[in-house]
Amino acid sequence: INDFSYLHTNCFELSIYVGCDKYPHESELPEEWENNRESLIVFMEQVHRGIKGIVKDTHGKGIPNAVISVEGVNHDIRTGK
């Protein structure tokens, strides 16, 4: 479903598994958090990389459904409504 969301709605979702047990017991969660805390925080900080902003017309109004293309990337995206 993550691929579908990215390709058809511009929503980028991730599923991250940090071990072989998909549903660890509640008592194991504090240790799993401590084992992975720093790397997960660094990963989340990466959201600030790349290009971001608002597409506006010459009057400063947002442009709905504007197509954004990046040379070398074979996936255009559209702005929201």
mmCIF file of the N, C-alpha and C atoms, coordinates in Angstrom:
data_MODEL
# 
_entry.id   MODEL 
# 
loop_
_atom_site.group_PDB 
_atom_site.id 
_atom_site.type_symbol 
_atom_site.label_atom_id 
_atom_site.label_alt_id 
_atom_site.label_comp_id 
_atom_site.label_asym_id 
_atom_site.label_entity_id 
_atom_site.label_seq_id 
_atom_site.pdbx_PDB_ins_code 
_atom_site.Cartn_x 
_atom_site.Cartn_y 
_atom_site.Cartn_z 
_atom_site.occupancy 
_atom_site.B_iso_or_equiv 
_atom_site.pdbx_formal_charge 
_atom_site.auth_seq_id 
_atom_site.auth_comp_id 
_atom_site.auth_asym_id 
_atom_site.auth_atom_id 
_atom_site.pdbx_PDB_model_num 
ATOM 1   N N  . ILE A 1 1  ? 0.819  -1.200  0.000   1.00 0.00 ? 1  ILE A N  1 
ATOM 2   C CA . ILE A 1 1  ? 0.000  0.000   0.000   1.00 0.00 ? 1  ILE A CA 1 
ATOM 3   C C  . ILE A 1 1  ? 0.861  1.261   0.000   1.00 0.00 ? 1  ILE A C  1 
ATOM 4   N N  . ASN A 1 2  ? 2.064  1.196   0.565   1.00 0.00 ? 2  ASN A N  1 
ATOM 5   C CA . ASN A 1 2  ? 2.923  2.375   0.585   1.00 0.00 ? 2  ASN A CA 1 
ATOM 6   C C  . ASN A 1 2  ? 3.259  2.845   -0.823  1.00 0.00 ? 2  ASN A C  1 
ATOM 7   N N  . ASP A 1 3  ? 3.580  1.910   -1.727  1.00 0.00 ? 3  ASP A N  1 
ATOM 8   C CA . ASP A 1 3  ? 3.898  2.278   -3.104  1.00 0.00 ? 3  ASP A CA 1 
ATOM 9   C C  . ASP A 1 3  ? 2.696  2.914   -3.788  1.00 0.00 ? 3  ASP A C  1 
ATOM 10  N N  . PHE A 1 4  ? 1.516  2.367   -3.572  1.00 0.00 ? 4  PHE A N  1 
ATOM 11  C CA . PHE A 1 4  ? 0.303  2.928   -4.185  1.00 0.00 ? 4  PHE A CA 1 
ATOM 12  C C  . PHE A 1 4  ? 0.099  4.359   -3.709  1.00 0.00 ? 4  PHE A C  1 
ATOM 13  N N  . SER A 1 5  ? 0.222  4.594   -2.417  1.00 0.00 ? 5  SER A N  1 
ATOM 14  C CA . SER A 1 5  ? 0.016  5.939   -1.876  1.00 0.00 ? 5  SER A CA 1 
ATOM 15  C C  . SER A 1 5  ? 0.993  6.929   -2.487  1.00 0.00 ? 5  SER A C  1 
ATOM 16  N N  . TYR A 1 6  ? 2.258  6.536   -2.611  1.00 0.00 ? 6  TYR A N  1 
ATOM 17  C CA . TYR A 1 6  ? 3.268  7.437   -3.156  1.00 0.00 ? 6  TYR A CA 1 
ATOM 18  C C  . TYR A 1 6  ? 2.997  7.742   -4.630  1.00 0.00 ? 6  TYR A C  1 
ATOM 19  N N  . LEU A 1 7  ? 2.678  6.727   -5.396  1.00 0.00 ? 7  LEU A N  1 
ATOM 20  C CA . LEU A 1 7  ? 2.499  6.905   -6.837  1.00 0.00 ? 7  LEU A CA 1 
ATOM 21  C C  . LEU A 1 7  ? 1.204  7.616   -7.199  1.00 0.00 ? 7  LEU A C  1 
ATOM 22  N N  . HIS A 1 8  ? 0.164  7.464   -6.395  1.00 0.00 ? 8  HIS A N  1 
ATOM 23  C CA . HIS A 1 8  ? -1.141 7.978   -6.790  1.00 0.00 ? 8  HIS A CA 1 
ATOM 24  C C  . HIS A 1 8  ? -1.685 9.114   -5.926  1.00 0.00 ? 8  HIS A C  1 
ATOM 25  N N  . THR A 1 9  ? -1.052 9.402   -4.785  1.00 0.00 ? 9  THR A N  1 
ATOM 26  C CA . THR A 1 9  ? -1.570 10.471  -3.926  1.00 0.00 ? 9  THR A CA 1 
ATOM 27  C C  . THR A 1 9  ? -0.491 11.425  -3.430  1.00 0.00 ? 9  THR A C  1 
ATOM 28  N N  . ASN A 1 10 ? 0.760  11.206  -3.796  1.00 0.00 ? 10 ASN A N  1 
ATOM 29  C CA . ASN A 1 10 ? 1.901  12.011  -3.321  1.00 0.00 ? 10 ASN A CA 1 
ATOM 30  C C  . ASN A 1 10 ? 2.115  11.895  -1.815  1.00 0.00 ? 10 ASN A C  1 
ATOM 31  N N  . CYS A 1 11 ? 1.522  10.897  -1.188  1.00 0.00 ? 11 CYS A N  1 
ATOM 32  C CA . CYS A 1 11 ? 1.703  10.652  0.242   1.00 0.00 ? 11 CYS A CA 1 
ATOM 33  C C  . CYS A 1 11 ? 2.818  9.621   0.401   1.00 0.00 ? 11 CYS A C  1 
ATOM 34  N N  . PHE A 1 12 ? 3.864  9.988   1.096   1.00 0.00 ? 12 PHE A N  1 
ATOM 35  C CA . PHE A 1 12 ? 5.013  9.102   1.259   1.00 0.00 ? 12 PHE A CA 1 
ATOM 36  C C  . PHE A 1 12 ? 4.935  8.451   2.633   1.00 0.00 ? 12 PHE A C  1 
ATOM 37  N N  . GLU A 1 13 ? 4.608  7.164   2.662   1.00 0.00 ? 13 GLU A N  1 
ATOM 38  C CA . GLU A 1 13 ? 4.467  6.426   3.916   1.00 0.00 ? 13 GLU A CA 1 
ATOM 39  C C  . GLU A 1 13 ? 5.582  5.400   4.031   1.00 0.00 ? 13 GLU A C  1 
ATOM 40  N N  . LEU A 1 14 ? 5.977  5.117   5.253   1.00 0.00 ? 14 LEU A N  1 
ATOM 41  C CA . LEU A 1 14 ? 7.019  4.123   5.510   1.00 0.00 ? 14 LEU A CA 1 
ATOM 42  C C  . LEU A 1 14 ? 6.557  3.133   6.560   1.00 0.00 ? 14 LEU A C  1 
ATOM 43  N N  . SER A 1 15 ? 6.974  1.902   6.387   1.00 0.00 ? 15 SER A N  1 
ATOM 44  C CA . SER A 1 15 ? 6.822  0.887   7.421   1.00 0.00 ? 15 SER A CA 1 
ATOM 45  C C  . SER A 1 15 ? 8.225  0.459   7.804   1.00 0.00 ? 15 SER A C  1 
ATOM 46  N N  . ILE A 1 16 ? 8.552  0.545   9.080   1.00 0.00 ? 16 ILE A N  1 
ATOM 47  C CA . ILE A 1 16 ? 9.897  0.211   9.541   1.00 0.00 ? 16 ILE A CA 1 
ATOM 48  C C  . ILE A 1 16 ? 9.792  -0.914  10.567  1.00 0.00 ? 16 ILE A C  1 
ATOM 49  N N  . TYR A 1 17 ? 10.510 -1.974  10.298  1.00 0.00 ? 17 TYR A N  1 
ATOM 50  C CA . TYR A 1 17 ? 10.575 -3.105  11.226  1.00 0.00 ? 17 TYR A CA 1 
ATOM 51  C C  . TYR A 1 17 ? 11.991 -3.164  11.764  1.00 0.00 ? 17 TYR A C  1 
ATOM 52  N N  . VAL A 1 18 ? 12.132 -3.161  13.070  1.00 0.00 ? 18 VAL A N  1 
ATOM 53  C CA . VAL A 1 18 ? 13.460 -3.131  13.679  1.00 0.00 ? 18 VAL A CA 1 
ATOM 54  C C  . VAL A 1 18 ? 13.882 -4.485  14.225  1.00 0.00 ? 18 VAL A C  1 
ATOM 55  N N  . GLY A 1 19 ? 13.112 -5.497  13.945  1.00 0.00 ? 19 GLY A N  1 
ATOM 56  C CA . GLY A 1 19 ? 13.449 -6.837  14.396  1.00 0.00 ? 19 GLY A CA 1 
ATOM 57  C C  . GLY A 1 19 ? 12.612 -7.862  13.667  1.00 0.00 ? 19 GLY A C  1 
ATOM 58  N N  . CYS A 1 20 ? 12.775 -9.104  14.030  1.00 0.00 ? 20 CYS A N  1 
ATOM 59  C CA . CYS A 1 20 ? 12.040 -10.181 13.369  1.00 0.00 ? 20 CYS A CA 1 
ATOM 60  C C  . CYS A 1 20 ? 10.630 -10.341 13.921  1.00 0.00 ? 20 CYS A C  1 
ATOM 61  N N  . ASP A 1 21 ? 10.379 -9.830  15.108  1.00 0.00 ? 21 ASP A N  1 
ATOM 62  C CA . ASP A 1 21 ? 9.083  -9.968  15.750  1.00 0.00 ? 21 ASP A CA 1 
ATOM 63  C C  . ASP A 1 21 ? 8.221  -8.746  15.409  1.00 0.00 ? 21 ASP A C  1 
ATOM 64  N N  . LYS A 1 22 ? 7.216  -8.941  14.579  1.00 0.00 ? 22 LYS A N  1 
ATOM 65  C CA . LYS A 1 22 ? 6.374  -7.825  14.151  1.00 0.00 ? 22 LYS A CA 1 
ATOM 66  C C  . LYS A 1 22 ? 5.532  -7.265  15.295  1.00 0.00 ? 22 LYS A C  1 
ATOM 67  N N  . TYR A 1 23 ? 5.172  -8.086  16.240  1.00 0.00 ? 23 TYR A N  1 
ATOM 68  C CA . TYR A 1 23 ? 4.344  -7.672  17.372  1.00 0.00 ? 23 TYR A CA 1 
ATOM 69  C C  . TYR A 1 23 ? 5.030  -8.040  18.690  1.00 0.00 ? 23 TYR A C  1 
ATOM 70  N N  . PRO A 1 24 ? 6.079  -7.281  19.084  1.00 0.00 ? 24 PRO A N  1 
ATOM 71  C CA . PRO A 1 24 ? 6.753  -7.607  20.344  1.00 0.00 ? 24 PRO A CA 1 
ATOM 72  C C  . PRO A 1 24 ? 5.834  -7.372  21.538  1.00 0.00 ? 24 PRO A C  1 
ATOM 73  N N  . HIS A 1 25 ? 6.085  -8.077  22.602  1.00 0.00 ? 25 HIS A N  1 
ATOM 74  C CA . HIS A 1 25 ? 5.311  -7.903  23.833  1.00 0.00 ? 25 HIS A CA 1 
ATOM 75  C C  . HIS A 1 25 ? 5.582  -6.511  24.403  1.00 0.00 ? 25 HIS A C  1 
ATOM 76  N N  . GLU A 1 26 ? 4.568  -5.977  25.059  1.00 0.00 ? 26 GLU A N  1 
ATOM 77  C CA . GLU A 1 26 ? 4.670  -4.625  25.635  1.00 0.00 ? 26 GLU A CA 1 
ATOM 78  C C  . GLU A 1 26 ? 5.907  -4.466  26.517  1.00 0.00 ? 26 GLU A C  1 
ATOM 79  N N  . SER A 1 27 ? 6.268  -5.504  27.239  1.00 0.00 ? 27 SER A N  1 
ATOM 80  C CA . SER A 1 27 ? 7.419  -5.419  28.144  1.00 0.00 ? 27 SER A CA 1 
ATOM 81  C C  . SER A 1 27 ? 8.744  -5.263  27.389  1.00 0.00 ? 27 SER A C  1 
ATOM 82  N N  . GLU A 1 28 ? 8.766  -5.618  26.102  1.00 0.00 ? 28 GLU A N  1 
ATOM 83  C CA . GLU A 1 28 ? 9.995  -5.517  25.304  1.00 0.00 ? 28 GLU A CA 1 
ATOM 84  C C  . GLU A 1 28 ? 10.166 -4.148  24.650  1.00 0.00 ? 28 GLU A C  1 
ATOM 85  N N  . LEU A 1 29 ? 9.119  -3.346  24.629  1.00 0.00 ? 29 LEU A N  1 
ATOM 86  C CA . LEU A 1 29 ? 9.162  -2.081  23.905  1.00 0.00 ? 29 LEU A CA 1 
ATOM 87  C C  . LEU A 1 29 ? 10.193 -1.077  24.431  1.00 0.00 ? 29 LEU A C  1 
ATOM 88  N N  . PRO A 1 30 ? 10.350 -0.907  25.759  1.00 0.00 ? 30 PRO A N  1 
ATOM 89  C CA . PRO A 1 30 ? 11.368 0.046   26.224  1.00 0.00 ? 30 PRO A CA 1 
ATOM 90  C C  . PRO A 1 30 ? 12.778 -0.311  25.739  1.00 0.00 ? 30 PRO A C  1 
ATOM 91  N N  . GLU A 1 31 ? 13.116 -1.584  25.759  1.00 0.00 ? 31 GLU A N  1 
ATOM 92  C CA . GLU A 1 31 ? 14.446 -1.996  25.283  1.00 0.00 ? 31 GLU A CA 1 
ATOM 93  C C  . GLU A 1 31 ? 14.583 -1.787  23.778  1.00 0.00 ? 31 GLU A C  1 
ATOM 94  N N  . GLU A 1 32 ? 13.534 -2.110  23.016  1.00 0.00 ? 32 GLU A N  1 
ATOM 95  C CA . GLU A 1 32 ? 13.569 -1.890  21.565  1.00 0.00 ? 32 GLU A CA 1 
ATOM 96  C C  . GLU A 1 32 ? 13.739 -0.405  21.262  1.00 0.00 ? 32 GLU A C  1 
ATOM 97  N N  . TRP A 1 33 ? 13.047 0.450   22.008  1.00 0.00 ? 33 TRP A N  1 
ATOM 98  C CA . TRP A 1 33 ? 13.180 1.888   21.809  1.00 0.00 ? 33 TRP A CA 1 
ATOM 99  C C  . TRP A 1 33 ? 14.614 2.336   22.069  1.00 0.00 ? 33 TRP A C  1 
ATOM 100 N N  . GLU A 1 34 ? 15.179 1.912   23.195  1.00 0.00 ? 34 GLU A N  1 
ATOM 101 C CA . GLU A 1 34 ? 16.556 2.309   23.524  1.00 0.00 ? 34 GLU A CA 1 
ATOM 102 C C  . GLU A 1 34 ? 17.549 1.794   22.487  1.00 0.00 ? 34 GLU A C  1 
ATOM 103 N N  . ASN A 1 35 ? 17.334 0.603   21.968  1.00 0.00 ? 35 ASN A N  1 
ATOM 104 C CA . ASN A 1 35 ? 18.246 0.027   20.974  1.00 0.00 ? 35 ASN A CA 1 
ATOM 105 C C  . ASN A 1 35 ? 18.194 0.779   19.646  1.00 0.00 ? 35 ASN A C  1 
ATOM 106 N N  . ASN A 1 36 ? 17.086 1.421   19.356  1.00 0.00 ? 36 ASN A N  1 
ATOM 107 C CA . ASN A 1 36 ? 16.897 2.043   18.042  1.00 0.00 ? 36 ASN A CA 1 
ATOM 108 C C  . ASN A 1 36 ? 16.615 3.542   18.077  1.00 0.00 ? 36 ASN A C  1 
ATOM 109 N N  . ARG A 1 37 ? 16.556 4.117   19.266  1.00 0.00 ? 37 ARG A N  1 
ATOM 110 C CA . ARG A 1 37 ? 16.161 5.520   19.430  1.00 0.00 ? 37 ARG A CA 1 
ATOM 111 C C  . ARG A 1 37 ? 16.999 6.477   18.599  1.00 0.00 ? 37 ARG A C  1 
ATOM 112 N N  . GLU A 1 38 ? 18.293 6.424   18.742  1.00 0.00 ? 38 GLU A N  1 
ATOM 113 C CA . GLU A 1 38 ? 19.150 7.407   18.066  1.00 0.00 ? 38 GLU A CA 1 
ATOM 114 C C  . GLU A 1 38 ? 19.040 7.312   16.550  1.00 0.00 ? 38 GLU A C  1 
ATOM 115 N N  . SER A 1 39 ? 19.064 6.106   16.007  1.00 0.00 ? 39 SER A N  1 
ATOM 116 C CA . SER A 1 39 ? 18.980 5.971   14.555  1.00 0.00 ? 39 SER A CA 1 
ATOM 117 C C  . SER A 1 39 ? 17.607 6.393   14.031  1.00 0.00 ? 39 SER A C  1 
ATOM 118 N N  . LEU A 1 40 ? 16.529 6.125   14.779  1.00 0.00 ? 40 LEU A N  1 
ATOM 119 C CA . LEU A 1 40 ? 15.201 6.549   14.340  1.00 0.00 ? 40 LEU A CA 1 
ATOM 120 C C  . LEU A 1 40 ? 15.053 8.071   14.373  1.00 0.00 ? 40 LEU A C  1 
ATOM 121 N N  . ILE A 1 41 ? 15.624 8.717   15.383  1.00 0.00 ? 41 ILE A N  1 
ATOM 122 C CA . ILE A 1 41 ? 15.570 10.177  15.462  1.00 0.00 ? 41 ILE A CA 1 
ATOM 123 C C  . ILE A 1 41 ? 16.349 10.799  14.310  1.00 0.00 ? 41 ILE A C  1 
ATOM 124 N N  . VAL A 1 42 ? 17.540 10.288  14.026  1.00 0.00 ? 42 VAL A N  1 
ATOM 125 C CA . VAL A 1 42 ? 18.331 10.795  12.900  1.00 0.00 ? 42 VAL A CA 1 
ATOM 126 C C  . VAL A 1 42 ? 17.572 10.588  11.593  1.00 0.00 ? 42 VAL A C  1 
ATOM 127 N N  . PHE A 1 43 ? 16.929 9.451   11.452  1.00 0.00 ? 43 PHE A N  1 
ATOM 128 C CA . PHE A 1 43 ? 16.138 9.181   10.256  1.00 0.00 ? 43 PHE A CA 1 
ATOM 129 C C  . PHE A 1 43 ? 15.005 10.200  10.111  1.00 0.00 ? 43 PHE A C  1 
ATOM 130 N N  . MET A 1 44 ? 14.285 10.475  11.194  1.00 0.00 ? 44 MET A N  1 
ATOM 131 C CA . MET A 1 44 ? 13.179 11.436  11.137  1.00 0.00 ? 44 MET A CA 1 
ATOM 132 C C  . MET A 1 44 ? 13.665 12.849  10.816  1.00 0.00 ? 44 MET A C  1 
ATOM 133 N N  . GLU A 1 45 ? 14.885 13.183  11.234  1.00 0.00 ? 45 GLU A N  1 
ATOM 134 C CA . GLU A 1 45 ? 15.431 14.507  10.933  1.00 0.00 ? 45 GLU A CA 1 
ATOM 135 C C  . GLU A 1 45 ? 15.648 14.710  9.436   1.00 0.00 ? 45 GLU A C  1 
ATOM 136 N N  . GLN A 1 46 ? 15.738 13.629  8.678   1.00 0.00 ? 46 GLN A N  1 
ATOM 137 C CA . GLN A 1 46 ? 15.979 13.725  7.243   1.00 0.00 ? 46 GLN A CA 1 
ATOM 138 C C  . GLN A 1 46 ? 14.809 14.345  6.489   1.00 0.00 ? 46 GLN A C  1 
ATOM 139 N N  . VAL A 1 47 ? 13.656 14.490  7.131   1.00 0.00 ? 47 VAL A N  1 
ATOM 140 C CA . VAL A 1 47 ? 12.504 15.120  6.489   1.00 0.00 ? 47 VAL A CA 1 
ATOM 141 C C  . VAL A 1 47 ? 12.826 16.555  6.068   1.00 0.00 ? 47 VAL A C  1 
ATOM 142 N N  . HIS A 1 48 ? 13.826 17.155  6.668   1.00 0.00 ? 48 HIS A N  1 
ATOM 143 C CA . HIS A 1 48 ? 14.183 18.530  6.359   1.00 0.00 ? 48 HIS A CA 1 
ATOM 144 C C  . HIS A 1 48 ? 15.144 18.651  5.178   1.00 0.00 ? 48 HIS A C  1 
ATOM 145 N N  . ARG A 1 49 ? 15.494 17.537  4.552   1.00 0.00 ? 49 ARG A N  1 
ATOM 146 C CA . ARG A 1 49 ? 16.365 17.562  3.370   1.00 0.00 ? 49 ARG A CA 1 
ATOM 147 C C  . ARG A 1 49 ? 15.505 17.631  2.118   1.00 0.00 ? 49 ARG A C  1 
ATOM 148 N N  . GLY A 1 50 ? 16.080 18.099  1.048   1.00 0.00 ? 50 GLY A N  1 
ATOM 149 C CA . GLY A 1 50 ? 15.371 18.104  -0.226  1.00 0.00 ? 50 GLY A CA 1 
ATOM 150 C C  . GLY A 1 50 ? 14.710 19.432  -0.521  1.00 0.00 ? 50 GLY A C  1 
ATOM 151 N N  . ILE A 1 51 ? 13.772 19.392  -1.439  1.00 0.00 ? 51 ILE A N  1 
ATOM 152 C CA . ILE A 1 51 ? 13.084 20.593  -1.884  1.00 0.00 ? 51 ILE A CA 1 
ATOM 153 C C  . ILE A 1 51 ? 11.684 20.609  -1.283  1.00 0.00 ? 51 ILE A C  1 
ATOM 154 N N  . LYS A 1 52 ? 11.294 21.737  -0.739  1.00 0.00 ? 52 LYS A N  1 
ATOM 155 C CA . LYS A 1 52 ? 9.953  21.870  -0.193  1.00 0.00 ? 52 LYS A CA 1 
ATOM 156 C C  . LYS A 1 52 ? 9.519  23.320  -0.323  1.00 0.00 ? 52 LYS A C  1 
ATOM 157 N N  . GLY A 1 53 ? 8.248  23.533  -0.320  1.00 0.00 ? 53 GLY A N  1 
ATOM 158 C CA . GLY A 1 53 ? 7.753  24.889  -0.417  1.00 0.00 ? 53 GLY A CA 1 
ATOM 159 C C  . GLY A 1 53 ? 6.337  24.931  -0.950  1.00 0.00 ? 53 GLY A C  1 
ATOM 160 N N  . ILE A 1 54 ? 5.900  26.118  -1.328  1.00 0.00 ? 54 ILE A N  1 
ATOM 161 C CA . ILE A 1 54 ? 4.556  26.345  -1.828  1.00 0.00 ? 54 ILE A CA 1 
ATOM 162 C C  . ILE A 1 54 ? 4.670  26.908  -3.238  1.00 0.00 ? 54 ILE A C  1 
ATOM 163 N N  . VAL A 1 55 ? 3.910  26.339  -4.168  1.00 0.00 ? 55 VAL A N  1 
ATOM 164 C CA . VAL A 1 55 ? 3.894  26.820  -5.547  1.00 0.00 ? 55 VAL A CA 1 
ATOM 165 C C  . VAL A 1 55 ? 2.840  27.923  -5.630  1.00 0.00 ? 55 VAL A C  1 
ATOM 166 N N  . LYS A 1 56 ? 3.279  29.138  -6.004  1.00 0.00 ? 56 LYS A N  1 
ATOM 167 C CA . LYS A 1 56 ? 2.381  30.294  -6.033  1.00 0.00 ? 56 LYS A CA 1 
ATOM 168 C C  . LYS A 1 56 ? 2.403  30.944  -7.413  1.00 0.00 ? 56 LYS A C  1 
ATOM 169 N N  . ASP A 1 57 ? 1.306  31.634  -7.740  1.00 0.00 ? 57 ASP A N  1 
ATOM 170 C CA . ASP A 1 57 ? 1.264  32.408  -8.972  1.00 0.00 ? 57 ASP A CA 1 
ATOM 171 C C  . ASP A 1 57 ? 1.874  33.789  -8.714  1.00 0.00 ? 57 ASP A C  1 
ATOM 172 N N  . THR A 1 58 ? 1.839  34.664  -9.715  1.00 0.00 ? 58 THR A N  1 
ATOM 173 C CA . THR A 1 58 ? 2.455  35.989  -9.571  1.00 0.00 ? 58 THR A CA 1 
ATOM 174 C C  . THR A 1 58 ? 1.749  36.876  -8.555  1.00 0.00 ? 58 THR A C  1 
ATOM 175 N N  . HIS A 1 59 ? 0.548  36.476  -8.133  1.00 0.00 ? 59 HIS A N  1 
ATOM 176 C CA . HIS A 1 59 ? -0.193 37.244  -7.129  1.00 0.00 ? 59 HIS A CA 1 
ATOM 177 C C  . HIS A 1 59 ? -0.052 36.643  -5.731  1.00 0.00 ? 59 HIS A C  1 
ATOM 178 N N  . GLY A 1 60 ? 0.762  35.613  -5.616  1.00 0.00 ? 60 GLY A N  1 
ATOM 179 C CA . GLY A 1 60 ? 0.994  34.991  -4.317  1.00 0.00 ? 60 GLY A CA 1 
ATOM 180 C C  . GLY A 1 60 ? -0.027 33.950  -3.918  1.00 0.00 ? 60 GLY A C  1 
ATOM 181 N N  . LYS A 1 61 ? -0.934 33.597  -4.829  1.00 0.00 ? 61 LYS A N  1 
ATOM 182 C CA . LYS A 1 61 ? -1.942 32.573  -4.521  1.00 0.00 ? 61 LYS A CA 1 
ATOM 183 C C  . LYS A 1 61 ? -1.393 31.199  -4.884  1.00 0.00 ? 61 LYS A C  1 
ATOM 184 N N  . GLY A 1 62 ? -1.730 30.204  -4.077  1.00 0.00 ? 62 GLY A N  1 
ATOM 185 C CA . GLY A 1 62 ? -1.307 28.841  -4.353  1.00 0.00 ? 62 GLY A CA 1 
ATOM 186 C C  . GLY A 1 62 ? -1.888 28.324  -5.661  1.00 0.00 ? 62 GLY A C  1 
ATOM 187 N N  . ILE A 1 63 ? -1.128 27.486  -6.343  1.00 0.00 ? 63 ILE A N  1 
ATOM 188 C CA . ILE A 1 63 ? -1.586 26.921  -7.614  1.00 0.00 ? 63 ILE A CA 1 
ATOM 189 C C  . ILE A 1 63 ? -1.971 25.460  -7.378  1.00 0.00 ? 63 ILE A C  1 
ATOM 190 N N  . PRO A 1 64 ? -3.279 25.145  -7.411  1.00 0.00 ? 64 PRO A N  1 
ATOM 191 C CA . PRO A 1 64 ? -3.693 23.754  -7.209  1.00 0.00 ? 64 PRO A CA 1 
ATOM 192 C C  . PRO A 1 64 ? -3.356 22.893  -8.423  1.00 0.00 ? 64 PRO A C  1 
ATOM 193 N N  . ASN A 1 65 ? -2.992 21.657  -8.162  1.00 0.00 ? 65 ASN A N  1 
ATOM 194 C CA . ASN A 1 65 ? -2.705 20.664  -9.201  1.00 0.00 ? 65 ASN A CA 1 
ATOM 195 C C  . ASN A 1 65 ? -1.587 21.059  -10.145 1.00 0.00 ? 65 ASN A C  1 
ATOM 196 N N  . ALA A 1 66 ? -0.650 21.887  -9.705  1.00 0.00 ? 66 ALA A N  1 
ATOM 197 C CA . ALA A 1 66 ? 0.514  22.225  -10.522 1.00 0.00 ? 66 ALA A CA 1 
ATOM 198 C C  . ALA A 1 66 ? 1.421  21.000  -10.600 1.00 0.00 ? 66 ALA A C  1 
ATOM 199 N N  . VAL A 1 67 ? 1.956  20.720  -11.779 1.00 0.00 ? 67 VAL A N  1 
ATOM 200 C CA . VAL A 1 67 ? 2.852  19.584  -11.973 1.00 0.00 ? 67 VAL A CA 1 
ATOM 201 C C  . VAL A 1 67 ? 4.282  20.024  -11.667 1.00 0.00 ? 67 VAL A C  1 
ATOM 202 N N  . ILE A 1 68 ? 4.957  19.253  -10.826 1.00 0.00 ? 68 ILE A N  1 
ATOM 203 C CA . ILE A 1 68 ? 6.337  19.544  -10.458 1.00 0.00 ? 68 ILE A CA 1 
ATOM 204 C C  . ILE A 1 68 ? 7.199  18.412  -10.987 1.00 0.00 ? 68 ILE A C  1 
ATOM 205 N N  . SER A 1 69 ? 8.175  18.769  -11.826 1.00 0.00 ? 69 SER A N  1 
ATOM 206 C CA . SER A 1 69 ? 9.087  17.790  -12.415 1.00 0.00 ? 69 SER A CA 1 
ATOM 207 C C  . SER A 1 69 ? 10.509 18.111  -11.983 1.00 0.00 ? 69 SER A C  1 
ATOM 208 N N  . VAL A 1 70 ? 11.271 17.074  -11.710 1.00 0.00 ? 70 VAL A N  1 
ATOM 209 C CA . VAL A 1 70 ? 12.681 17.231  -11.366 1.00 0.00 ? 70 VAL A CA 1 
ATOM 210 C C  . VAL A 1 70 ? 13.483 16.459  -12.405 1.00 0.00 ? 70 VAL A C  1 
ATOM 211 N N  . GLU A 1 71 ? 14.422 17.137  -13.031 1.00 0.00 ? 71 GLU A N  1 
ATOM 212 C CA . GLU A 1 71 ? 15.238 16.489  -14.050 1.00 0.00 ? 71 GLU A CA 1 
ATOM 213 C C  . GLU A 1 71 ? 15.984 15.304  -13.439 1.00 0.00 ? 71 GLU A C  1 
ATOM 214 N N  . GLY A 1 72 ? 15.893 14.168  -14.105 1.00 0.00 ? 72 GLY A N  1 
ATOM 215 C CA . GLY A 1 72 ? 16.563 12.965  -13.637 1.00 0.00 ? 72 GLY A CA 1 
ATOM 216 C C  . GLY A 1 72 ? 15.711 12.103  -12.717 1.00 0.00 ? 72 GLY A C  1 
ATOM 217 N N  . VAL A 1 73 ? 14.536 12.592  -12.334 1.00 0.00 ? 73 VAL A N  1 
ATOM 218 C CA . VAL A 1 73 ? 13.629 11.818  -11.488 1.00 0.00 ? 73 VAL A CA 1 
ATOM 219 C C  . VAL A 1 73 ? 12.401 11.506  -12.321 1.00 0.00 ? 73 VAL A C  1 
ATOM 220 N N  . ASN A 1 74 ? 12.128 10.235  -12.512 1.00 0.00 ? 74 ASN A N  1 
ATOM 221 C CA . ASN A 1 74 ? 11.032 9.821   -13.384 1.00 0.00 ? 74 ASN A CA 1 
ATOM 222 C C  . ASN A 1 74 ? 9.722  9.690   -12.610 1.00 0.00 ? 74 ASN A C  1 
ATOM 223 N N  . HIS A 1 75 ? 9.348  10.729  -11.870 1.00 0.00 ? 75 HIS A N  1 
ATOM 224 C CA . HIS A 1 75 ? 8.092  10.713  -11.106 1.00 0.00 ? 75 HIS A CA 1 
ATOM 225 C C  . HIS A 1 75 ? 7.671  12.148  -10.825 1.00 0.00 ? 75 HIS A C  1 
ATOM 226 N N  . ASP A 1 76 ? 6.764  12.671  -11.634 1.00 0.00 ? 76 ASP A N  1 
ATOM 227 C CA . ASP A 1 76 ? 6.227  14.008  -11.384 1.00 0.00 ? 76 ASP A CA 1 
ATOM 228 C C  . ASP A 1 76 ? 5.250  13.942  -10.212 1.00 0.00 ? 76 ASP A C  1 
ATOM 229 N N  . ILE A 1 77 ? 5.108  15.053  -9.525  1.00 0.00 ? 77 ILE A N  1 
ATOM 230 C CA . ILE A 1 77 ? 4.091  15.153  -8.466  1.00 0.00 ? 77 ILE A CA 1 
ATOM 231 C C  . ILE A 1 77 ? 3.238  16.369  -8.737  1.00 0.00 ? 77 ILE A C  1 
ATOM 232 N N  . ARG A 1 78 ? 2.101  16.453  -8.098  1.00 0.00 ? 78 ARG A N  1 
ATOM 233 C CA . ARG A 1 78 ? 1.188  17.582  -8.237  1.00 0.00 ? 78 ARG A CA 1 
ATOM 234 C C  . ARG A 1 78 ? 0.977  18.216  -6.868  1.00 0.00 ? 78 ARG A C  1 
ATOM 235 N N  . THR A 1 79 ? 0.766  19.521  -6.898  1.00 0.00 ? 79 THR A N  1 
ATOM 236 C CA . THR A 1 79 ? 0.451  20.202  -5.650  1.00 0.00 ? 79 THR A CA 1 
ATOM 237 C C  . THR A 1 79 ? -0.973 19.830  -5.235  1.00 0.00 ? 79 THR A C  1 
ATOM 238 N N  . GLY A 1 80 ? -1.293 20.075  -3.994  1.00 0.00 ? 80 GLY A N  1 
ATOM 239 C CA . GLY A 1 80 ? -2.628 19.768  -3.484  1.00 0.00 ? 80 GLY A CA 1 
ATOM 240 C C  . GLY A 1 80 ? -3.651 20.784  -3.933  1.00 0.00 ? 80 GLY A C  1 
ATOM 241 N N  . LYS A 1 81 ? -4.870 20.574  -3.497  1.00 0.00 ? 81 LYS A N  1 
ATOM 242 C CA . LYS A 1 81 ? -5.968 21.483  -3.852  1.00 0.00 ? 81 LYS A CA 1 
ATOM 243 C C  . LYS A 1 81 ? -5.819 22.786  -3.124  1.00 0.00 ? 81 LYS A C  1 
# 
